[in-house]
Each structure stands twice: as structure tokens, then as C-alpha cells.
Amino acid sequence: METKIFKAADLPQVIDLLKSGEVVAFPTETVYGLGADALLPAAVKQVFAVKGRPADNPLIVHVSDFEMTKQFVEKYHPLTQQIIKEFWPGPLTLIFELKKGALNPVVTGGLSTAAFRMPDNKITLKLIKEAGFPLVGPSANTSGKPSPTTAEHVYHDLNGKIAGILDDGATQIGVESTVLDLSGDVPTILRPGAVTKEILEDVLGIEVPLDAHLVKETETPKAPGMKYKHYSPDTPVYMVENSDWSAAIDWAKSENLRVGILAGPAISDKFTGLNHFIFENDSIEAATHGLFSGLRALDQREDVDIIFANVFSETDLGLAYMNRLKKAAGQKYFKK
């Protein structure tokens, strides 16, 4: 199969492919998604096959507007309209209780709930609206590897495996959406993202808990990213605290390991002569935007044996950044 690159002007071709059951990657403001018609079980199964994704890992359903969710959702939380008004379109996924039989179990992992999102990307919103059906859209990468933030990343992982990629340049945020469970009485964050706990609490005026429990082997996760290994390059990744950088570099040299540094200028500038992926600046926003791109860039270098990545405080957007980095590193910190 030849994987074609499509632009905004090619939407009719992309829609035809999706209607025929093909899989096409699409852009969002977070990461690129792997799109298929959410109402065609055979097409959805192709998404799992292409990614190598476990069948009990539910998919997010991407819609063009809130109205599109009504054919599927049994009951909305009382705060739904307030949340939609504030955050859609945007990087916030909402979990609702479903009408019985509204979505095939292949989409939901057999759960009675499903996750919905309205992405903040004009091309993709137009694609869904003109197609007339929602799209499943897990990250468009090989399962377990760093998520794709450019069409080139998708092509690297899935060339020859999918029909096409709708290219709209690099994504703006760089990590997947926040997942907020609205299927119970208390809105609960299942996956942190750019819509932070602090932002949600400020808007809603209530405490919004974060569900950080470890999903058991026999348990089906309600949201992606809760159970399986994620975001990991082939090259080992270690998280490094700000005070440990010199010791980490010295240890790597003593072990004859070629280091790749994933950090902002303040740290990278201290260690010349090494391989770097330097964030645009030292902010958490820049680190989040560059995390997956940096992991991919350093992983593809033949002269990098180990990646050292800078850590941030686990507050606000730092919670989303560290959530992904910890999984990429397998929870491993460099220890002196």
C-alpha cells in the first residue's frame, strides 16, 4: 500500500477513503490521530491492527460539534454544557455513559462509556463535518512509541500501512488531550493534558480529582494511557533532576555511553560537544511541545546510546509533561 500525503484541498479524497473503510491519519492541536469511521467496526479493527494496539484499550471518538455526540450518549453530567462552552473545541476529552448499542464494543473496549473530543483544528473539523460521521483517533504511531507531532513522524512509523496522512504541519501542544470522566457524579481526570486540573477547578469552582490508580492486568481502562507502556523510544531514557546533570553526564562518560540531552537552553548550554534536542526555551510549554519530537529525534541518531531528559515540577502543565516522560523512561531516574 502506498501511503499518500494529503493537504487541505484534498479533503474529498480523504473522505472517500474513510467512507470505504480505509485508515487515514489526521492533524489535531495535540498530536496526529489515526482516523477511521467510528461506525465501521472493520475499519476500527484496522486501526488496532496498524498500531499493534491492545483490543481492550478504548478509542477516543472525534466529533465536529457537540450535537454529534447526542446520537450516542445516554446521559450528560450537569456540568457538561459549562465545560463544552469553555473548552470545546480544544484539548479536552470527555467520557460519557452510552446508549445501549450506540457504539460497537471494538471502539469502547466493551465498556458502557466512551470518550469524545472536538479537536481544535479547522481542517479536521471540516473533514468530520463533511464526512458526516465521527472518527476514532488514537495517536498515529506504533503502539507504545512516542506520539507523532508532525506528518513526517506518522510517515516514519506507518508508511505502507495506512492509506494516507492529512498534513497540516506541526501540532501546537505536543501531548495528548486531558481526559475528564463525566460518567459519574464527580468529574475526574483520568489523563492529564493541557487543560490542567488547576484550569478545570478554576472554571468549574469545584475540586477535580486526578485518578492515578494503577490499572490491573484484568481491568479495562476507561481512557487511553492508563494501563499499557507508552511513549517509549528504543533508546533508554532516564529522567534527570536539575541538580544531578553533571553527575549524570560524568557517569555516562565513565560507562562509554553516548548521551543525548533532551532539555532547554539553560541545561543544554552547559554541556557542549554532546548530542542535543533543545527545547525552544526553558518553559514547561516549550518542553511539552518538544517532548515527543525530541525523543524521536534522539532515538533515530546512531550516535546516541542513552537519553537524559529534564524533569519539571508536577503542577499545572508539568503534570502532563511528567506523565508522558515517566512512561517514556519506564519511571527511571538517574540516581547518583
Secondary structure, DSSP 8 states (H G I E B T S, - for coil): ---EEE-GGGHHHHHHHHHTT--EEE--SSS-EEEEETT-HHHHHHHHHHHT--TTS--EEE-SSGGGGGGTEEE--TTHHHHHHHHSSSSEEEEEEE-TTSS-HHHHTT-SEEEEE--S-HHHHHHHHHHTS-EE--BSSSTTS---SSHHHHHHHHTTTSSEEE---S-SS-S--EEEE-SSSS-EEEE--SS-HHHHHHHHSS---B------TTS--SSTTSSS--S--SS-EEEE-GGGHHHHHHHHHHTT--EEEEE-HHHHTTSTTSEEEE-SSSSHHHHHHHHHHHHHHHHT-TT-SEEEEE---SSTHHHHHHHHHHHHTTT-B---
